[in-house]
Amino acid sequence: MFASNPFAELSATISPALMQGFVWVMILCVVLGTLYDVIHKRSAAYFFENMRNAKAKADKQIDGGEKLSIAVQTAVNEVALSSEFCNQRRRIAHLLGMYGFVIYVVATAVLVFAYPTPATPAPSALVALWYIGALMICVGGYWFWFFIRVDVAAEGSSPFRLMRADLFVVSLVLSATFGLLWAWLQTAGVAGWDMVFLGLYLVATTVLFAGVPWSKFSHMFFKPAAAFEKRISKANGSAENLPTLTRDDPEQQKRHSMELLRDAPMHMGLGIKREAPRHY
């Protein structure tokens, strides 16, 4: 199964040109959906306005070399390693889903465009990457959905409760799941059922990429920008108009309306992190 290119086998039923056209339509949906999201929610306007305000309130100017260093740190820590997650289980699940998604999408595009028929056999390693990427999505996605989600793990809500905010995760996991089932059934030669799961695979994939304006898909583009801006604000001293890491500065002490907190230390123990929130 892991050595069989499912798209090449499908070419006996569906034209490779049609498969490639579907991929192009999905790419177009992501581009247009992201642009709509940026315009509708004014995300770009917010980021640029925030950057102008931070620059105006900065205590020092950041040169090009320091900005490059901050960009590299952001790419490594917040993007590649997802360091913003304090919960290690959630971090691992997120990394599995993120890297699985990247591998899955890239491998799909290469297989569909470069190796669309049995006459052009794909390298076994590339085919295996498609399956591995889909499996990583399933492991990370189902682990998050049934065991790590805050409303399930901490609030006792049903894991089957769906909201519009869940559109991205659910459609992504279902796309990978139906894709794996379709590939297995097609390889096993189970007539009829393979086409059923192919249809479900296409529906879930269409919802995933065409649902960008209504899902959190575009957040993967905004989060690196937000993380970079946050690091810049710390480096130039504006700190997004928030208290700095010390309360020795009288100006920072005046921010607190409560007299009790004005001389309090920055780190006052574990607080709510002292125990897991499982009181439902």
N, C-alpha and C positions, 0 to 999 in steps of 0.2 A: 504493500500500500504506500509506504513512505518513499518509494522509488518511482511511483507512477504519477505523471503529470496529468491532473484531472482535466485541465483545459485542452490539452492535446487530444485526449479521448473524446471530449465533448465536441471537437471539431467535426466528427463524423455526423453529428446531428445539427449543430449550429455553426454557421459560417464564422471563421476567425475574424473577418471584418466586422461582423455584428458584435462579437465579444469586445473587440478593440473600440468600437463605437460606444459601447456601454461604459467602458472605462473612461473615455474622454468626456462623456456626459457627467459622470460622477465627479471628475476633476473640475469641470465647469460649475457644477452645483456647489462645490466647496468654495471656489473663488467668489462666485456671486453671493452665496450665502454669507460668507465672511464680510464682504463689502457691505451687504445690507445690514449686518449686525453692527458693523462699525458706524455706519451712518445713522441707523435707527437708535442705537444706544449712545451715540456720540462718544464712543470709547477713545478714538484718536484725539478728538477735541479735548477730552478730559486729560489725557496723558500730556499733551503739549501745554495745556494751561497749567497743569500741576508742575511741569518742568520749568516753566517761566516763573512761577511763584517761588519754587525752590531756589532758582538761580538768583532771584531778587533778594531772598532772605539769607543767602549763603554767607558764611563767615570767611570763606576762602574760595579761590577759583581752582577748578580741577583742570589740569593740563591734559593734552592728548594721550600721553603715555600712561597716566593714572587711569584715565577713562578706559583705555585698552585693557589694562590690568583688571579693572573692575568688571569689564565685559567678559574676560576669560574666567574670572572667579564665578560670575553668574552662570556662565555656560557649564562650568564643571559642577558647582555645588547645587544650584537651584534646578538646572535643567537635567544634566546627566545623572546626578545622584539624588535628586529630590530631597535635599537636606531640610526643606521646610517642614517635613513631616516629623513630629516628635515621636509618634507611635511607630515603632519599628515594624510591626506586622502590616500596618497600613502602607508604610513606605515600601516594603518588599512587594506587596500586592500591586501597588501603583507602578513600580519599576517593571514587574512582570507584564502588566497590561500595556505600559508605554512602549517598552522595547519589543514586545510581541506584536503590537500594532504596527510599528515601523517595519519590522521584518516581514510581516504578513502583507502589508500594502506594497512594499517594494518588490517582494517576490512575486506577487500577483501580477504587477505591471510588467515585470521582465518576462514571466512565463507567457503572458497573453500576447505581448508584442514581439518577443524574440523567438519563442518556441511554441507557436500556436498549433502545430500539427505533429503527428507522429513522424513525419518526414524530416523534421528538425528536432531530434531528441534533446531534451534539456539535461544539463549535468545533474547527476543524482544529488549532489550537495545542495544545489539550488532548489530542487523539488522538496528535499528534506527540510529546508529552511521555511518553505511555505507551511508545511505541517507543524513544524516546531513553533513558528510564530503564532499560528492559530491556537495551538495547545497552551502556549504561554498566556494568551488572552483569556482562555477559558479558566485556567488555574487561578490567575490573578483576579479575574472578574467574579467568578463564583465564590472565591474565598472572601472577597470584599463584600459581595452582595448578601451572603448568608451569615457571615460571622463577624465582620469588622464594622459595617455601617453603624453610625452613631445611633440612629433611631431604632436599630435592631439590637445592637449589643448593649447600649446604655439605657434606652427607653422602653425596651420590650415590645416594640411594634412588630407586626408581622413582616417577614421578609418578602411577602408577595404583594405588599402595598405599593402601588405605582403612582408616581407623580410626573409632571412634565419635565421636571429637573432630572429625572432618571432616564430620559430618552436616549442620551448618548451612550451611557453604560449598557443599558439593556439591548439596544440595537447592535452595539459592537459585539457583545458576548453572543447574541443570537446569530449574528452574521458568521462569526468564527465557528460556532457550534453546528449550524446548518451546513456550512461549507465542509466541515470535516465529515459529517454524516453523509452528505452528497458524494464526496470523493470516495468514501469507503463503500457505499452502496454501488457506485458506478464500477469500482474495481472488482467488487464481488459479483457483479453481473446480475443484480437484483432488478429485474425489469419493472418499470412502473414506479416503484418507490424512489428510485434515484431521481426521476424527473419531479416527483413531488417535493423532495428536499431541495432540488435545484431551484424550484419556484420559491420556496421559503427562503433560501439563501439570497436570491435576487431581491425579494421583498425587503428582508432585513438590511441588506446592503444599501438599497435605495433609501430606506428610512434613515440609515446612518449618515449618508453623505448629502441627501437632499433635505434633511431636517436640521441643517446647521442653524438657520435663524431661530429655531425653537429649542435648541439643545445647548449643551455646554461644549460642543465641538470646538468652537472658536476660542475657547479659553486657553487651549494649548498654544495659541499664538500670542495671547495677551499676557499670560503669566510670566514669560521671560522678560517682557518689557517692564512689567510692574516690579519684578525682582531687581532688574537693573536700575530702575529709577529709585528704588528704596536704598540700594547700596550707594548711589550717587548722593542722595540726600544725607546719608550718614557721613559720607566723606567730606562734603562741603559744609557741614555744620548746621544745615537747615533742619534736618531730622524730621521732615514732614510736619513741622510745627508741633512735635511731640517732645516730652521731656527727654533729656539725654540720659546716659548711663550713670550719671552722678548727681547727687542732690547738694553738693557742696556749693554750687553756684546759687547765690541769693535769688537770682531771677527764676531759677527752676523751683526753688522753695516757695516762691510766691504763687506758683501755679495751683497749689493745693489750698482749697477753701477750708479744709479741716486743720486746725492747729496741731492736732495729734500727728498728722502725716508729714508735717513740714520738716521735721528732723528725723524722720524714720529712715532706716537703711533701705537701699534699693532692693536687696534680696531678703525677704522675710519668711523663708521656709518654703515648703512644698505647697502649702495651701490646699487647693482642691485636687492637686495631683497626689496627695498623700495616699489615697486609695482609689481603686477603679470605681467609676460611677455605675454600680449595679444594684440600685435600691428599688427597682420596680417590682 
